[in-house]
Amino acid sequence: MTTITATDFQVAPRTAHDAVSLRRTRSTHRSPFSEVREARRQHTLQVAAVSTGILSVTVAASAAIVLTLAV
């Protein structure tokens, strides 16, 4: 169970602008290789999403065929 304390609210950004500006300052201190890692991560996520989509369509089609043959 997670407990929220008063200090959690003091550390968090209060407005959307503060959250965006914090993100921008962090990105300037990134390693040059972090963009390569992020690109690899995005590519892996894309491949996983496409694979999952193909698998789900294949399973749905197989189920439709089996149900049609069973009737």
Distance bins in CASP14 RR format, pairs under 12 A and 6 or more apart:
PFRMAT RR
TARGET T0000
AUTHOR 0000-0000-0000
RMODE 2
METHOD distances of the structure
MODEL  1
2 8 0 0 0 0 1 0 0 0 0 0 0
4 10 0 0 0 0 0 1 0 0 0 0 0
4 11 0 0 0 0 0 1 0 0 0 0 0
4 12 0 0 0 0 0 1 0 0 0 0 0
5 11 0 0 0 0 1 0 0 0 0 0 0
5 12 0 0 0 0 0 1 0 0 0 0 0
6 12 0 0 0 0 0 1 0 0 0 0 0
11 18 0 0 0 0 0 1 0 0 0 0 0
11 22 0 0 0 0 0 1 0 0 0 0 0
12 18 0 0 0 0 1 0 0 0 0 0 0
12 19 0 0 0 0 1 0 0 0 0 0 0
12 22 0 0 0 0 1 0 0 0 0 0 0
13 19 1 0 1 0 0 0 0 0 0 0 0
13 20 0 0 0 0 1 0 0 0 0 0 0
13 21 0 0 0 0 1 0 0 0 0 0 0
13 22 1 0 1 0 0 0 0 0 0 0 0
13 23 0 0 0 0 1 0 0 0 0 0 0
13 25 0 0 0 0 0 1 0 0 0 0 0
14 21 0 0 0 0 0 1 0 0 0 0 0
14 22 0 0 0 0 0 1 0 0 0 0 0
15 21 0 0 0 0 1 0 0 0 0 0 0
15 22 0 0 0 0 0 1 0 0 0 0 0
16 22 0 0 0 0 0 1 0 0 0 0 0
16 23 0 0 0 0 0 1 0 0 0 0 0
17 23 0 0 0 0 0 1 0 0 0 0 0
17 24 0 0 0 0 0 1 0 0 0 0 0
18 24 0 0 0 0 0 1 0 0 0 0 0
18 25 0 0 0 0 0 1 0 0 0 0 0
19 25 0 0 0 0 0 1 0 0 0 0 0
19 26 0 0 0 0 0 1 0 0 0 0 0
20 26 0 0 0 0 0 1 0 0 0 0 0
20 27 0 0 0 0 0 1 0 0 0 0 0
21 27 0 0 0 0 0 1 0 0 0 0 0
21 28 0 0 0 0 0 1 0 0 0 0 0
22 28 0 0 0 0 0 1 0 0 0 0 0
22 29 0 0 0 0 0 1 0 0 0 0 0
23 29 0 0 0 0 0 1 0 0 0 0 0
23 30 0 0 0 0 0 1 0 0 0 0 0
24 30 0 0 0 0 0 1 0 0 0 0 0
26 34 0 0 0 0 0 1 0 0 0 0 0
27 34 0 0 0 0 1 0 0 0 0 0 0
27 35 0 0 0 0 1 0 0 0 0 0 0
27 38 0 0 0 0 0 1 0 0 0 0 0
28 34 0 0 0 0 0 1 0 0 0 0 0
30 36 0 0 0 0 0 1 0 0 0 0 0
30 37 0 0 0 0 1 0 0 0 0 0 0
30 38 0 0 0 0 1 0 0 0 0 0 0
31 37 0 0 0 0 1 0 0 0 0 0 0
31 38 0 0 0 0 0 1 0 0 0 0 0
32 38 0 0 0 0 0 1 0 0 0 0 0
33 39 0 0 0 0 0 1 0 0 0 0 0
33 40 0 0 0 0 0 1 0 0 0 0 0
34 40 0 0 0 0 0 1 0 0 0 0 0
34 41 0 0 0 0 0 1 0 0 0 0 0
35 41 0 0 0 0 0 1 0 0 0 0 0
35 42 0 0 0 0 0 1 0 0 0 0 0
36 42 0 0 0 0 0 1 0 0 0 0 0
36 43 0 0 0 0 0 1 0 0 0 0 0
37 43 0 0 0 0 0 1 0 0 0 0 0
37 44 0 0 0 0 0 1 0 0 0 0 0
38 44 0 0 0 0 0 1 0 0 0 0 0
38 45 0 0 0 0 0 1 0 0 0 0 0
39 45 0 0 0 0 0 1 0 0 0 0 0
39 46 0 0 0 0 0 1 0 0 0 0 0
40 46 0 0 0 0 0 1 0 0 0 0 0
40 47 0 0 0 0 0 1 0 0 0 0 0
41 47 0 0 0 0 0 1 0 0 0 0 0
41 48 0 0 0 0 0 1 0 0 0 0 0
42 48 0 0 0 0 0 1 0 0 0 0 0
42 49 0 0 0 0 0 1 0 0 0 0 0
43 49 0 0 0 0 0 1 0 0 0 0 0
43 50 0 0 0 0 0 1 0 0 0 0 0
44 50 0 0 0 0 0 1 0 0 0 0 0
44 51 0 0 0 0 0 1 0 0 0 0 0
45 51 0 0 0 0 0 1 0 0 0 0 0
45 52 0 0 0 0 0 1 0 0 0 0 0
46 52 0 0 0 0 0 1 0 0 0 0 0
46 53 0 0 0 0 0 1 0 0 0 0 0
47 53 0 0 0 0 0 1 0 0 0 0 0
47 54 0 0 0 0 0 1 0 0 0 0 0
48 54 0 0 0 0 0 1 0 0 0 0 0
48 55 0 0 0 0 0 1 0 0 0 0 0
49 55 0 0 0 0 0 1 0 0 0 0 0
49 56 0 0 0 0 0 1 0 0 0 0 0
50 56 0 0 0 0 0 1 0 0 0 0 0
50 57 0 0 0 0 0 1 0 0 0 0 0
51 57 0 0 0 0 0 1 0 0 0 0 0
51 58 0 0 0 0 0 1 0 0 0 0 0
52 58 0 0 0 0 0 1 0 0 0 0 0
52 59 0 0 0 0 0 1 0 0 0 0 0
53 59 0 0 0 0 1 0 0 0 0 0 0
53 60 0 0 0 0 1 0 0 0 0 0 0
53 61 0 0 0 0 0 1 0 0 0 0 0
54 60 0 0 0 0 0 1 0 0 0 0 0
54 61 0 0 0 0 0 1 0 0 0 0 0
55 61 0 0 0 0 0 1 0 0 0 0 0
55 62 0 0 0 0 0 1 0 0 0 0 0
56 62 0 0 0 0 0 1 0 0 0 0 0
56 63 0 0 0 0 0 1 0 0 0 0 0
57 63 0 0 0 0 0 1 0 0 0 0 0
57 64 0 0 0 0 0 1 0 0 0 0 0
58 64 0 0 0 0 0 1 0 0 0 0 0
58 65 0 0 0 0 0 1 0 0 0 0 0
59 65 0 0 0 0 0 1 0 0 0 0 0
59 66 0 0 0 0 0 1 0 0 0 0 0
60 66 0 0 0 0 0 1 0 0 0 0 0
60 67 0 0 0 0 0 1 0 0 0 0 0
61 67 0 0 0 0 0 1 0 0 0 0 0
61 68 0 0 0 0 0 1 0 0 0 0 0
62 68 0 0 0 0 0 1 0 0 0 0 0
62 69 0 0 0 0 0 1 0 0 0 0 0
63 69 0 0 0 0 0 1 0 0 0 0 0
63 70 0 0 0 0 0 1 0 0 0 0 0
64 70 0 0 0 0 0 1 0 0 0 0 0
64 71 0 0 0 0 0 1 0 0 0 0 0
65 71 0 0 0 0 0 1 0 0 0 0 0
END
